[in-house]
C-alpha cells in the first residue's frame, strides 16, 4: 500500500492526482478492488506516477488489477502517448517484446486425455525446448530471420508450420505493420536465430488445461470461442520473442539513455529512458520492436505446430481431427499505434501495454471477423497451480483503458521467498497428487512459480469483470504443465 | 574479496542483486559470478572454454551494464556460461574492461539450470564508491 493520496473515483477505480508528485502531467489511475489495492506494493504507486510524468501522455497513466512492481512501468501498466508529440519507451514494453498468450481448443475430453497425460506432457517437454540455453528445431539464417521479422506468423504458415486460419486468430493477423529489420542489430540476430520454437523460463509455460465443472460463465461467448462444455481440453502457451527481443530492448534502452538528454527529456527512473516517437531514434526502435513482436508471433506459431505434431502422435489422429484450432493469440508487452477518442477528439496514440492485454470490444475493426459480434478473446494466464481464464473484450474498455485489461494473476512474492517456502521437487509431487503432471527444465524455477507467489486469479478476474474492461467467459484448470 | 547478495522487495518478478568489491576489478568479476549463479549452479558448468572480452564505455556504470549484457548475450548466442572470471577495469575516459572468462556450454544433461535472464535493467541501477571499494545494485529481468 502507499502513502500517496489515492482517491476512489468509481467502483474499483482509484486516482492519484497529478498534484501528488512534481512533474506529473496527468493523474494516475489504478483499477483494483479495495482488497487488491491494499495489497499492491509501494513500487506500483511510485512507478505509475513516474509514467504520468512522461511527455505526451494523455488522460492518465493506468495500472490494471494484476499490477505489481516491475522496472520502468509497473507490470500491468498502460499508457498512451500522442504519436505527434509524445514518446516511446522500451521500459513501457519490457525486454520480452510481445510476450503473450495463445490458447488452442481441442475436441478431446479430460477422460480421453488422462490415460495418456504423462506420455503427452513428456513428449511436449521434448518437442518444445525450455529453460536457459535451449535452442529450437527451426534454425534460421540471418536472411530467413529478417523474413520472420517482416512476416511474423505468416512466415511460419508459408513454411508449413501452421494452418492459414491460425493467422486470423492471432492479434494483428500475427504480423504487425512497421517492422524494420534494418534497425535490428547483428547481436539481436545472433541471439535469436536458434531460439524459434522455445519457451524460455521464468513464468513462461505450456499447459494442458481443462474446463472445470461450472467453469463456463458465458455460454454464448464460450461457444463463439469453440468451447462447448466442462471437461473439454485446451492447450495454452505463454512466451515471447526470446533473446532476439531481449537484445533489441537492451540495445535501445542503452541508446535512449544517451540520446534523451538531447531532446530535453528527463525521467524519474532511468529505466523509463525514451525518445520522441517521431524522432529518428523513436522510429528506429518502433521498427525494431515491431520486428521482435512479429518474431514472437512466429515463436508461438512454431510451438503450436509442435503441439499439433505431438498430439497427433500421442492420440494417433490427424491434428485436424483432434480439433486443435487456435482460439486466439494476444500480446501483453507491446506498443501499438491505435486511434482512440480523448476528450472528444480522435487521436493517433502510441499505446504502451506492459503486462496488460488488449481488450477490444464487439464491432472493433481490429477484432477478427469470427469474433466481431462478441468481442476479442482475452487470455489471462494464472499460476501453474491454480488456473487461467478466458474473457472477452468490451466497448467500455475502449472508453476507460484504451481498450486494455489485465494479463495475469500478478506476482506478490519474490522468487527467493517462494523458494524458501517450498522445494521444486516437493511442489511437483504435491501437484502430481492433485492430478497435475509437471515437467520442468529447472526445479528451482518451479518453486519460484508456486501458486502462493501470485494473487488470487479469481480476485483479478472479478475486478476486471466488475470494471467491465473485460468479461468472464471460461475458467480453466491445469492438468499438465511444461516449464522452463 | 567481492561478495553479492540477492535483495528482496524490489521488482518481485525479477532478480535484484547487490554486489560489493574491494576495487572495480573485484566488483566486475563478482557481478559476473552473481549473474552465472542466477543462470545455473556454477559447479555444474565445465571449465573447458576460455574467452577474452574487451569493452569500452563512456562511464563506469555503463561499462557494468554492457559487461553483464555481454554475458547474457553469450548465454543465448553461444549457450556459454562462465564460472570463473577475472577482470581488469580502468576508469578512463573512456572506461575500459579487459576480462578473462573460463567456462563452458550449458549441457542439458549435466548442468543444473536455474533462470534465463533476459536483460540488465536500469531500474535502481547504481555503481558507487564506498568507504573501501565499490558497491553496485543491479536488477536483472528474469
Interface residues (C-beta under 8 A of the other chain):
Chain A: X41 X43 X68 X69 X70 X71 X72 X75 X91 X94 X95 X96 X131 X132 X133 X134 X135 X187 X190 X191 X192 X195 X200 X201 X202 X203 X242 X243 X246 X247 X249 X250 X253 X254 X257 X258 X269 X270 X271 X273 X411 X412 X413 X414 X415 X416 X417 X441 X442 X444 X445 X448 X484
Chain B: X6 X8 X9 X10 X11 X12 X13 X14 X15 X39 X40 X58 X62 X65 X66 X69 X72 X73 X75 X76 X77 X79 X81 X105 X106 X108 X111 X112 X113 X114 X115 X116 X117 X118 X119 X120 X121 X122 X123 X125 X139 X141 X142
